[in-house]
Amino acid sequence: MPSTDPEVPPVETPAPAPRRTFLGRLSLSEARFVADALRTETVGGVLLLAAAIAALVWANVPAIADSYDSVRDIHIGPSSLGLDLSLQHWAADGLLAVFFFVAGIELKRELVAGDLRDPKAAALPVIAALCGMAAPALVYVAVNTVGSGSMDGWAVPTATDIAFALAVLAVIGTSLPSALRAFLLTLAVVDDLFAIMIIAVFFTSEINFPALGGAVFGLALFWFLLRAGVRGWYVYVPLALVIWGLMYNSGVHSTIAGVAMGLMLRCSRQDGEEHSPGERIEHLVRPLSAGLAVPFFALLSAGVSLSDKAVAQVFTRPETLGVVLGLVVGKTVGIFGGTWLAARFTKAELNEDLAWPDVLAVATLAGIGFTVSLLIGELAFTDDPVLTDEVKAAVLIGSLIAAVVAAVMLKLRNRRYRALTEAEERDEDLDGIPDVYEEGNPEYHLRMALIHEAKAAEHRRRAAAASAADAPEASGSSAEADRPA
């Protein structure tokens, strides 16, 4: 008897949502941008390293040590405009404004065209960077709570110096895959953003409101001219100098002006544009920042005493010990822990070509907190020159320890990194596009088929020629064997 029950349609089980890949392959445009940016930063990092070594030698060789402080204290600039500053202040307040201007452009580009434009993709590096700033601060606070030290330096170990980190990679001869390099760059960009916010909020004491109002008006004019399409360096450079001078006299740290102007530039491309205005200006200014501004700042700020007593003090005084442990332990634990937790809760899968020890090595490398850490150290202990120099020594020692540990970890995986980098850069058809980006392009496979067919034909020709050359020799040997004695 046929069943009278109504037919129940089969219930379709929804397919599980695809899991996102963490540290996956970059797009071609992003990979090229990262490569170009880091190439300049690597050169600047080597110059930065050389400047830091020169400063240490200059400040620690007895015959010339006194001249170091004398040169740093040379004052130049118009006093009527409140800009009669020492060379050290010009480096920290003036040249670093150029550094933060580039950082502002980098951040704007990441927000509109880079990894940070997608909130889901941005979550992991942003969380990692925030944890990588919070953990060092907590380590510093914990050490100084136990040791009854000053809490003023809590922000010193929170920064990452991308240029110095890349200089370390250049020195040890390690080439990171593009995904790890982009991750390190994004960490540094977010670090710079929050570092400038820390400087603006926590290291501004007295405010000159007329000067601040003038700076804000200048920034508004800067923005209006950009939106109106006005071009010409002769317009923007003088205006930028006026904005910087007003910001300096306002009591707010003058580097804020640099990052604000960087954020105002348009970094999205319009029809017919190969590069956005922000990208073009960054390409022009980055060499100035990496090759001059930051190394000169290091030359005038990194010269601290490294006598046995001074080094011992770094590991016994709570303020300096907090800086060292913040950079070496706090940065590593914060970035790695934040990354692992974010990946776990967002169900992101790590790139199958990489492993979690690779993330740990990059987290350790991020403990190199040189330029911005030195700047914050100067601002945090401005009333205590002795402690300022000791904190700077702690930054140098902490960064050195982080660099050595990271170098060992990265060297252990260097063969793997080299293979991944070669695979990313391989371009067998010589069309200017790496092969990994053309796997879905039929024309690429047809070109490769022709290339391999040509190679096969060449090898067959050589094989035939080799066989023909061997035939007379074999015939001659046979004749010799058959000849009667």
C-alpha positions as CSV (number, residue, x, y, z in Angstrom):
1,M,0.0,0.0,0.0
2,P,1.6,3.3,-1.0
3,S,2.5,5.7,1.8
4,T,0.3,8.6,2.4
5,D,2.8,10.6,4.4
6,P,3.7,13.9,2.8
7,E,7.2,13.9,1.3
8,V,9.7,15.7,3.5
9,P,12.2,17.7,1.5
10,P,15.8,16.9,2.5
11,V,17.4,19.4,4.8
12,E,20.4,20.9,3.3
13,T,23.3,21.3,5.8
14,P,24.9,24.7,5.2
15,A,28.5,24.5,4.2
16,P,30.8,25.7,6.9
17,A,32.1,29.2,6.3
18,P,35.6,29.2,4.9
19,R,38.2,30.0,7.6
20,R,40.4,33.1,7.0
21,T,44.1,32.6,6.5
22,F,46.4,34.5,8.8
23,L,49.7,35.6,7.2
24,G,48.4,34.5,3.8
25,R,49.9,35.6,0.5
26,L,49.7,39.4,-0.2
27,S,48.1,40.8,-3.3
28,L,50.7,41.7,-6.0
29,S,50.3,45.5,-5.5
30,E,50.5,45.2,-1.7
31,A,53.6,42.9,-2.0
32,R,55.3,45.4,-4.2
33,F,54.5,48.3,-1.9
34,V,55.8,46.4,1.1
35,A,59.0,45.5,-0.7
36,D,59.7,49.1,-1.9
37,A,58.9,50.5,1.6
38,L,61.0,48.0,3.4
39,R,63.9,48.3,1.0
40,T,64.2,52.0,1.9
41,E,63.7,51.3,5.6
42,T,66.5,48.6,5.4
43,V,69.0,51.1,4.0
44,G,67.9,53.6,6.6
45,G,68.1,51.0,9.3
46,V,71.8,50.3,8.4
47,L,72.5,54.0,8.6
48,L,70.6,54.2,11.9
49,L,72.7,51.3,13.3
50,A,75.9,53.1,12.1
51,A,74.7,56.4,13.7
52,A,74.0,54.7,17.0
53,I,77.4,53.0,17.1
54,A,79.1,56.3,16.2
55,A,77.2,58.0,19.1
56,L,78.2,55.4,21.6
57,V,81.9,55.6,20.5
58,W,81.7,59.4,20.6
59,A,80.2,59.5,24.1
60,N,82.4,56.7,25.6
61,V,85.9,57.5,24.3
62,P,87.5,59.7,27.0
63,A,89.4,61.9,24.6
64,I,86.3,63.1,22.7
65,A,83.5,62.4,25.1
66,D,83.2,66.0,26.3
67,S,82.6,67.3,22.8
68,Y,79.5,65.1,22.4
69,D,77.5,67.1,25.0
70,S,79.0,70.3,23.7
71,V,77.8,69.6,20.1
72,R,74.3,68.5,21.3
73,D,73.9,71.7,23.3
74,I,74.7,74.1,20.4
75,H,71.7,76.4,20.0
76,I,70.5,77.7,16.6
77,G,67.2,79.2,15.4
78,P,65.3,82.5,15.8
79,S,64.7,83.2,19.5
80,S,62.0,85.7,18.6
81,L,59.8,82.9,17.3
82,G,60.6,80.7,20.3
83,L,62.7,78.4,18.2
84,D,66.2,79.0,19.6
85,L,66.8,75.2,20.1
86,S,69.7,73.0,20.7
87,L,70.8,70.5,18.0
88,Q,69.4,67.7,20.1
89,H,66.0,69.4,20.3
90,W,66.0,70.2,16.6
91,A,66.6,66.5,16.0
92,A,63.9,65.3,18.4
93,D,61.3,67.9,17.6
94,G,62.1,68.9,14.1
95,L,63.5,65.9,12.2
96,L,61.3,63.4,13.9
97,A,58.3,65.3,12.6
98,V,59.4,64.2,9.2
99,F,59.5,60.6,10.5
100,F,56.0,60.9,11.9
101,F,54.8,62.6,8.7
102,V,55.8,59.4,6.8
103,A,54.2,57.3,9.5
104,G,51.0,59.2,9.0
105,I,51.0,58.6,5.3
106,E,51.7,54.9,5.9
107,L,48.8,54.7,8.3
108,K,46.4,56.5,5.9
109,R,47.4,54.2,3.1
110,E,46.9,51.1,5.3
111,L,43.5,52.4,6.2
112,V,42.3,53.1,2.7
113,A,44.3,50.7,0.5
114,G,46.2,48.3,2.6
115,D,45.5,45.5,5.1
116,L,43.7,47.8,7.6
117,R,40.9,48.7,5.2
118,D,39.2,45.4,5.9
119,P,38.1,45.3,9.6
120,K,38.2,41.5,9.6
121,A,41.7,41.4,8.1
122,A,42.9,44.3,10.3
123,A,41.7,42.7,13.6
124,L,44.7,40.3,14.0
125,P,47.6,42.8,13.4
126,V,45.8,45.6,15.3
127,I,45.1,43.3,18.3
128,A,48.7,42.0,18.2
129,A,50.0,45.6,18.1
130,L,47.8,46.7,21.0
131,C,48.8,43.7,23.1
132,G,52.4,44.4,22.1
133,M,52.1,47.9,23.6
134,A,50.0,47.0,26.7
135,A,52.1,44.1,27.8
136,P,55.5,46.0,28.0
137,A,53.7,48.8,29.9
138,L,52.3,46.3,32.4
139,V,55.7,44.7,32.8
140,Y,57.3,48.1,33.5
141,V,54.5,49.0,36.0
142,A,54.9,45.6,37.7
143,V,58.7,45.9,38.1
144,N,58.5,49.5,39.4
145,T,55.7,48.6,41.8
146,V,57.8,45.9,43.3
147,G,60.9,48.0,43.2
148,S,59.3,51.3,44.3
149,G,60.5,53.1,41.1
150,S,59.0,55.9,39.0
151,M,56.0,55.1,36.9
152,D,56.8,58.0,34.5
153,G,58.6,55.7,32.0
154,W,55.7,53.2,31.5
155,A,55.5,54.2,27.8
156,V,59.2,53.8,27.0
157,P,59.2,50.1,26.0
158,T,55.9,50.2,24.1
159,A,57.4,51.2,20.7
160,T,58.8,49.1,17.8
161,D,61.5,50.4,15.5
162,I,60.9,48.9,12.1
163,A,64.1,50.4,10.6
164,F,66.4,49.0,13.3
165,A,64.6,45.6,13.0
166,L,65.2,45.5,9.3
167,A,68.8,46.5,9.8
168,V,69.2,43.4,12.0
169,L,67.7,41.2,9.3
170,A,70.1,42.7,6.8
171,V,73.1,42.1,9.1
172,I,72.2,38.5,9.8
173,G,71.3,37.8,6.2
174,T,67.8,36.7,6.7
175,S,65.0,37.3,4.1
176,L,61.6,37.1,5.6
177,P,58.6,36.0,3.4
178,S,56.4,38.9,2.3
179,A,53.6,37.9,4.7
180,L,55.9,38.2,7.8
181,R,57.4,41.4,6.5
182,A,54.0,42.9,6.0
183,F,52.9,41.8,9.5
184,L,56.0,43.4,11.0
185,L,55.3,46.6,9.0
186,T,51.7,46.7,10.1
187,L,52.7,46.3,13.7
188,A,55.1,49.2,13.4
189,V,52.5,51.4,11.8
190,V,50.0,50.8,14.5
191,D,52.7,51.2,17.1
192,D,53.6,54.6,15.7
193,L,50.0,55.7,15.7
194,F,49.5,54.9,19.4
195,A,52.9,56.2,20.3
196,I,52.0,59.6,18.9
197,M,48.7,59.4,20.8
198,I,50.6,58.6,24.0
199,I,53.0,61.6,23.4
200,A,50.1,63.9,22.7
201,V,48.0,62.9,25.7
202,F,50.5,62.1,28.4
203,F,53.5,64.4,27.6
204,T,51.7,67.7,27.1
205,S,51.7,69.8,30.3
206,E,51.0,73.4,29.6
207,I,49.1,74.5,26.4
208,N,49.5,77.8,24.7
209,F,46.0,78.1,23.2
210,P,46.7,80.9,20.7
211,A,49.6,79.0,19.2
212,L,47.5,75.8,19.2
213,G,44.7,77.6,17.5
214,G,47.0,78.8,14.9
215,A,48.3,75.3,14.3
216,V,44.8,74.0,14.0
217,F,43.9,76.8,11.5
218,G,47.1,75.9,9.5
219,L,46.1,72.3,9.4
220,A,42.6,73.2,8.2
221,L,44.2,75.4,5.5
222,F,46.5,72.5,4.6
223,W,43.5,70.2,4.2
224,F,41.5,72.7,2.2
225,L,44.4,73.2,-0.3
226,L,44.7,69.5,-0.7
227,R,41.0,69.0,-1.4
228,A,41.0,72.0,-3.8
229,G,43.7,70.3,-5.9
230,V,46.4,73.0,-5.3
231,R,49.8,71.6,-6.2
232,G,53.4,72.8,-5.7
233,W,55.9,72.2,-2.9
234,Y,56.5,75.9,-2.6
235,V,52.9,76.1,-1.2
236,Y,53.0,73.2,1.2
237,V,56.5,73.2,2.5
238,P,56.4,76.8,3.9
239,L,52.9,76.1,5.3
240,A,54.1,72.9,6.9
241,L,57.0,74.8,8.6
242,V,54.5,77.4,10.0
243,I,52.2,74.6,11.3
244,W,55.2,72.8,12.9
245,G,56.5,76.0,14.6
246,L,53.0,76.9,16.0
247,M,52.6,73.3,17.2
248,Y,56.0,73.4,18.9
249,N,55.1,76.7,20.7
250,S,51.7,75.4,21.7
251,G,53.2,72.9,24.2
252,V,51.9,69.9,22.2
253,H,54.8,67.9,20.9
254,S,55.6,69.1,17.4
255,T,55.7,65.7,15.9
256,I,51.9,65.7,16.2
257,A,51.9,68.2,13.3
258,G,53.8,65.7,11.1
259,V,51.5,62.8,11.6
260,A,48.4,65.1,11.2
261,M,49.6,66.3,7.8
262,G,50.4,62.8,6.7
263,L,46.9,61.6,7.6
264,M,45.4,64.4,5.4
265,L,47.0,63.2,2.2
266,R,44.9,61.3,-0.3
267,C,46.2,57.7,-0.5
268,S,43.5,56.2,-2.7
269,R,44.0,56.1,-6.5
270,Q,41.7,57.8,-8.9
271,D,41.0,56.9,-12.5
272,G,44.2,57.2,-14.6
273,E,46.5,57.4,-11.6
274,E,49.3,54.9,-11.2
275,H,50.1,56.2,-7.7
276,S,48.1,58.4,-5.3
277,P,49.4,61.7,-4.1
278,G,50.2,60.2,-0.7
279,E,52.2,57.4,-2.3
280,R,54.2,59.8,-4.5
281,I,55.0,62.1,-1.6
282,E,55.9,59.1,0.7
283,H,58.2,57.9,-2.1
284,L,60.0,61.3,-2.1
285,V,60.1,61.9,1.7
286,R,60.8,58.4,3.0
287,P,64.5,58.5,2.0
288,L,64.8,61.8,3.8
289,S,63.2,60.3,6.9
290,A,65.1,57.0,6.9
291,G,68.4,58.3,5.5
292,L,68.8,61.6,7.4
293,A,66.2,62.4,10.0
294,V,66.2,59.2,12.1
295,P,70.0,58.6,11.9
296,F,70.7,62.2,12.9
297,F,68.3,61.8,15.8
298,A,70.1,58.6,16.8
299,L,73.5,60.3,16.6
300,L,72.5,63.0,19.0
301,S,70.4,60.8,21.4
302,A,72.0,57.4,21.6
303,G,75.3,58.6,23.1
304,V,75.1,57.4,26.7
305,S,77.7,56.0,29.0
306,L,78.2,52.3,28.9
307,S,80.7,51.9,31.7
308,D,80.6,48.8,33.9
309,K,78.8,50.8,36.6
310,A,76.3,52.2,34.1
311,V,75.5,48.8,32.6
312,A,75.1,47.3,36.1
313,Q,72.7,50.1,37.0
314,V,70.5,49.1,34.1
315,F,69.8,45.7,35.7
316,T,69.5,47.0,39.3
317,R,67.4,50.1,39.0
318,P,63.7,49.4,38.7
319,E,63.0,52.1,36.0
320,T,65.8,50.7,33.7
321,L,65.1,47.1,34.5
322,G,61.4,47.7,33.7
323,V,62.4,49.0,30.2
324,V,64.7,46.1,29.4
325,L,62.1,43.5,30.5
326,G,59.3,45.4,28.8
327,L,61.1,45.3,25.5
328,V,62.5,41.7,25.7
329,V,59.7,39.9,27.6
330,G,56.6,42.2,27.3
331,K,56.8,42.8,23.6
332,T,57.3,39.1,22.8
333,V,54.6,37.9,25.1
334,G,52.2,40.7,24.1
335,I,52.5,40.3,20.4
336,F,52.6,36.5,20.3
337,G,49.9,36.1,22.9
338,G,47.6,38.6,21.3
339,T,48.1,37.1,17.9
340,W,47.4,33.5,19.1
341,L,44.3,34.5,21.0
342,A,43.0,36.6,18.2
343,A,43.5,33.8,15.7
344,R,41.9,31.3,18.1
345,F,38.7,33.4,18.7
346,T,38.4,34.6,15.0
347,K,39.0,31.0,13.8
348,A,41.8,32.2,11.5
349,E,44.1,29.5,10.2
350,L,47.8,30.2,10.0
351,N,49.4,30.1,6.6
352,E,50.4,26.4,6.0
353,D,53.8,27.5,4.8
354,L,54.6,29.1,8.2
355,A,54.5,28.0,11.8
356,W,53.8,29.6,15.2
357,P,57.5,29.8,16.0
358,D,57.8,32.2,13.0
359,V,55.3,34.5,14.7
360,L,57.2,34.2,18.0
361,A,60.5,35.2,16.2
362,V,58.8,38.3,14.7
363,A,57.3,39.2,18.0
364,T,60.8,39.0,19.6
365,L,62.2,41.1,16.7
366,A,59.5,43.7,17.5
367,G,61.2,44.2,20.9
368,I,63.7,46.4,19.2
369,G,62.3,49.8,20.3
370,F,64.9,52.3,19.4
371,T,63.9,55.6,17.9
372,V,60.5,56.3,19.5
373,S,61.6,54.6,22.8
374,L,64.5,57.0,23.0
375,L,62.2,60.0,22.3
376,I,59.7,58.9,25.0
377,G,62.5,58.3,27.4
378,E,63.6,61.9,26.9
379,L,60.1,63.2,27.4
380,A,59.4,61.0,30.5
381,F,62.4,62.0,32.5
382,T,63.1,65.5,31.2
383,D,63.8,66.8,34.8
384,D,66.4,64.1,35.6
385,P,69.2,64.0,33.0
386,V,71.0,61.2,34.8
387,L,67.9,58.9,34.8
388,T,67.3,59.9,31.2
389,D,70.7,58.6,30.1
390,E,70.2,55.4,32.2
391,V,66.8,54.8,30.5
392,K,68.4,55.4,27.1
393,A,71.1,52.8,28.0
394,A,68.3,50.4,29.0
395,V,66.6,50.9,25.6
396,L,69.9,50.1,23.8
397,I,70.6,47.0,25.9
398,G,67.0,45.8,25.8
399,S,66.9,46.3,22.0
400,L,70.2,44.5,21.6
401,I,69.0,41.5,23.7
402,A,65.8,41.3,21.6
403,A,67.8,41.5,18.4
404,V,70.2,38.7,19.4
405,V,67.4,36.4,20.5
406,A,65.4,37.1,17.4
407,A,68.4,36.6,15.2
408,V,69.0,33.1,16.6
409,M,65.4,32.2,16.2
410,L,65.2,33.5,12.6
411,K,68.5,31.8,11.6
412,L,67.0,28.4,12.6
413,R,64.3,28.9,9.9
414,N,66.5,30.8,7.4
415,R,66.6,27.9,4.9
416,R,62.8,27.7,4.9
417,Y,62.5,31.5,4.6
418,R,64.9,31.5,1.6
419,A,62.9,28.8,-0.2
420,L,59.6,30.7,0.4
421,T,61.1,34.0,-0.7
422,E,62.6,32.5,-3.9
423,A,59.2,30.9,-4.7
424,E,57.5,34.3,-4.2
425,E,59.9,36.1,-6.5
426,R,60.3,33.4,-9.3
427,D,59.4,34.7,-12.7
428,E,60.3,32.0,-15.3
429,D,58.4,33.6,-18.1
430,L,60.1,37.0,-17.5
431,D,56.9,39.0,-17.8
432,G,57.6,41.1,-14.6
433,I,54.9,39.3,-12.6
434,P,56.0,36.5,-10.1
435,D,54.7,33.1,-11.2
436,V,52.7,32.5,-8.0
437,Y,50.4,35.4,-9.0
438,E,49.6,33.8,-12.4
439,E,48.5,30.3,-11.5
440,G,45.0,31.1,-12.6
441,N,46.0,32.7,-15.9
442,P,45.7,30.4,-18.9
443,E,48.0,32.6,-20.9
444,Y,50.7,32.1,-18.3
445,H,50.5,28.4,-18.6
446,L,50.6,28.5,-22.4
447,R,53.7,30.7,-22.2
448,M,55.3,28.2,-19.8
449,A,54.4,25.3,-22.1
450,L,56.2,27.0,-25.0
451,I,59.2,27.7,-22.8
452,H,59.4,24.1,-21.6
453,E,58.9,22.8,-25.1
454,A,61.7,24.9,-26.4
455,K,63.9,23.7,-23.5
456,A,63.0,20.1,-24.3
457,A,63.8,20.5,-28.0
458,E,67.2,22.0,-27.1
459,H,67.9,19.1,-24.8
460,R,66.9,16.6,-27.5
461,R,69.2,18.4,-30.0
462,R,72.1,18.2,-27.5
463,A,71.4,14.6,-26.8
464,A,71.5,13.8,-30.5
465,A,74.7,15.7,-30.9
466,A,76.3,13.9,-28.0
467,S,75.3,10.5,-29.4
468,A,76.7,11.4,-32.8
469,A,80.0,12.5,-31.2
470,D,80.2,9.2,-29.3
471,A,79.5,7.0,-32.3
472,P,82.9,7.5,-34.2
473,E,84.8,7.0,-30.9
474,A,83.0,3.7,-30.3
475,S,83.6,2.6,-33.9
476,G,87.3,3.4,-33.6
477,S,87.7,1.5,-30.4
478,S,86.1,-1.6,-32.0
479,A,88.5,-1.4,-34.9
480,E,91.5,-1.3,-32.6
481,A,90.2,-4.3,-30.8
482,D,89.8,-6.3,-34.0
483,R,93.3,-5.5,-35.4
484,P,95.7,-8.5,-35.3
485,A,98.8,-8.2,-33.1
